[in-house]
Amino acid sequence: MKNNKKESINICFACYDNYAQHTGVVISSVLQNYRGNFTLNFFVVYSYISPENIEKLKKVAETSISHIEFVFVDREKFASLCGSANERFLPECFLKLKMADFLKGLDKVIFLDSDIVVLGDISELWNTDVDNYSIAAVRDFADLSHLADITGGHEYFNSGILVINLKKWRDENTEERLFNFLKDYPDRMVWNDQDLLNGVLYNEVKYLDDGWDFQYNVDNPEIDEKIASTEIKLIHYVTRNKPWSAGHFSYKFRDKYLYYLMKTPWRLNVFSIYFTIWKKRLFGEYFVRKEQKKQLTGLRELAKGRTVVFWGASNYLRSFIINCKLEDNNILGIVDANREKAGQTFGRYKIFSSDCLCELKPDLVISAVVNQPKMKKTISHELKQLGISSEVVDDLFYLID
């Protein structure tokens, strides 16, 4: 595919102010590992970034081999979409769906999320041939069951790193197809823009080597095995646990993020990150207990006069039950998709397989999957499949930063 910006590689971000620093880190990592001869054109599509952060991004991206452009978009045009999808998502989540419109002068672009660092040469990704595809992407480990009846159970791809054939998107009205899918299946949008792309483009995707989107989940017990077997060219810090937070002391690849942060105008923030980590190391247990007391009060308020089931036998839930000495009779137990956990107990509460919900018939289901902030629609879909109309709450428990 020819790009009409001669001898250049085009890289795009959809960014808002809170992620300006992290976008700067991505750009820094791209530049540090680039070995090609083409000019790098960075495009930042944004609804609001402070003038100060725009200047900092320019300092990172304006070099002898690279240039940056900013494309402003009114976020109010996207606000209604968030109401029809998961309410936790910002309008910026949908910006990537309109890249063919925003970047009219381009035929091809690499889209990158801002929670990544690039370790490989970006020209290798750019050279991916997508002439006969709408996008190129890497497989995702997320559950696809909520879309299987629509797509036929194709392999699910991650939308954080994409090579997009913008010309094909325009020729085939892909943007219109995506937003029509959102109108037709609003209740299926668990992962929002990622579900839209999978729901429409599942037969139009070229799969990339896993190393170009190594999805690092600090809570995955098999992560060491994955690291050993993968040539990592790009680290994607998926889930709520990010390298700039203090969620885990043994966070692999935090050093990569901090290394490239040191090469940006935000470099002094490295010290505040380390300070937060050490503060949590020294006083973390105290703050966890303090937050759990608040969560216990919230739980009892929610559960008043109702029967309750926890969704997900997480380590955090075990800690919560033990630390709070939870023994409320209106809590029926815990359900978990992993059948091997069935029959085990957290405190006085038994773990059941999820199909036991039909027998338990709770009034309220509370998600304890603390590292996934988008569980309400996932759980509601599962309950609907079982013919259960329980209320679902997914924001009682959360990761302590």
Salt bridges, closest charged atoms under 4 A:
GLU52 OE2 - LYS56 NZ 3.43
GLU55 OE2 - LYS58 NZ 3.61
GLU62 OE2 - HIS67 ND1 3.11
GLU69 OE2 - LYS5 NZ 3.33
GLU69 OE2 - HIS67 NE2 3.83
GLU92 OE2 - ARG75 NE 3.34
ASP101 OD2 - LYS98 NZ 3.82
ASP101 OD1 - LYS104 NZ 2.71
ASP107 OD1 - ARG170 NH1 3.93
ASP113 OD1 - LYS96 NZ 3.81
ASP113 OD2 - HIS236 NE2 3.61
ASP115 OD1 - HIS236 NE2 3.18
ASP115 OD2 - LYS242 NZ 2.67
GLU124 OE2 - LYS233 NZ 2.75
ASP149 OD1 - ARG188 NH1 2.85
GLU155 OE2 - ARG139 NE 2.75
ASP171 OD2 - LYS167 NZ 2.96
GLU172 OE2 - LYS168 NZ 2.71
GLU175 OE2 - LYS98 NZ 2.56
ASP187 OD2 - ARG188 NE 4.00
ASP193 OD2 - LYS96 NZ 3.02
ASP195 OD2 - HIS146 NE2 2.99
GLU204 OE2 - ARG177 NH2 2.49
ASP213 OD1 - HIS236 ND1 2.91
ASP219 OD1 - HIS248 NE2 3.33
ASP224 OD1 - LYS252 NZ 2.90
GLU285 OE2 - ARG289 NE 3.01
GLU291 OE2 - LYS294 NZ 3.79
GLU301 OE1 - LYS304 NZ 3.49
ASP328 OD2 - ARG300 NE 3.23
ASP336 OD2 - LYS341 NZ 3.83
ASP355 OD2 - ARG339 NH2 2.81
GLU391 OE1 - ARG306 NH1 2.50
ASP394 OD1 - ARG88 NH2 3.15
